[in-house]
Amino acid sequence: MSQHNIILGHGDFQYKVNASRFDLNPAEHPVNNCHEMVLSKNGLLYLLTDDIRNNVIIYNKDGKYVNSWGTTYPGAHGLTLSNEGGTEFLYITDTVRHQVIKTTLDGRELMVLDYPKEIALYQSADEYKPTETAIAANGDIYVTDGYGHQFVIQYDSTGNCIRHWGGRGTGEANFDCAHGVAIDIRDANNPRLIITSRNENAFKYFTMDGNYLGQTVMPGSFVCRPVIDGENIYAAVFRSGDNQNFGSGYITILDKHKKVVSSPGATEPIYVDGVLQPQQKIESAFVHPHDVCVDADENLIIPQWNSGKTYPVFLKRV
């Protein structure tokens, strides 16, 4: 299980583990799966768990409890923070309710997106299990149906369906577990989507209207959502080597050239003739990492799925 004070990572991205910084009293603030975490502009951290006694737990930057809310999201899975005209909102994907829910930071529901009846393949809500959202500058909402039919569905800001693409398959523009999505604005003149195809160990790149651009393959790394901070992409690897390899997760970090530069908890990233070699877990700091939250000091906070109802692991950059 988690260890204290060990150093993880490679090169310029190394971290000291603090496994208890975000621990709370489980009798008062219980968690089941800790799925994702986001950082608000005022420095508060919002943790999403699927324990319906407190779906969202709010911490300050030091890991102290601030508040909690949410009792109606049994399948709480994806948590995205969006700044819309200076006001921040949260988008929750719920794989049990088969919905995407937009809320204020204090939990007031503003909009609910049901399953996409506009797409003929969806005959019922049960077939729709959204895992993640990303919100564009114009307010468009991109949803990945990572546990359903594997489509990416684009809505306008009021919830009208614009288009969809992808779907389950083996083609370069298809997905096998479209688990996460992020909008990449590192090149401000050419925004694009980065979408996880977890069972293919890949991030796939698309234009904002769904045209395939390319992919980055990370052999052995079953990556969750891409998290962009500065020039880098961070991602939790929930399992490595094989999708059934229990407790084999770690973290991976890519630079602006799509090269893996550090993998805290895993073997060193090695390239042969420009091809990344398969990686695997070597440290016991994690079980099943599910997300990465980067704080203002470039420390990492790691929520975990199916990891003994543990609270997020803190990695202090060294």
Buried (B, 14 or more C-beta within 10 A) or exposed (E): EBBEEBEBBBEEBBBBBBBEBBBBEEEEBBBBBBBBBBBBEEEBBBBBBBBBEBBBBBBEBEBEBEBBBBEEBBBBBBBBBBEEEEEBBBBBBBBEBBBBBBBEBEBEEEBBBEBBEEBEEBEEBEBBBBBBBBBBEEEBBBBBBBBBBBBBBBBEBEEEBBEBBBBBEEEEBBBBBBBBBBBBEEEEEEBBBBBBBBEBBBBBBBEBEBEBBEBBBBEBBBBBBBBBBEEBBBBBBBBBBEBEBEBBBBBBBBBEEBEBBBBBBBBEBEEEEEEBEEBBBEBEBBBBBBBBBBBEEBBBBBBBBBBEBBBBBBBBBE
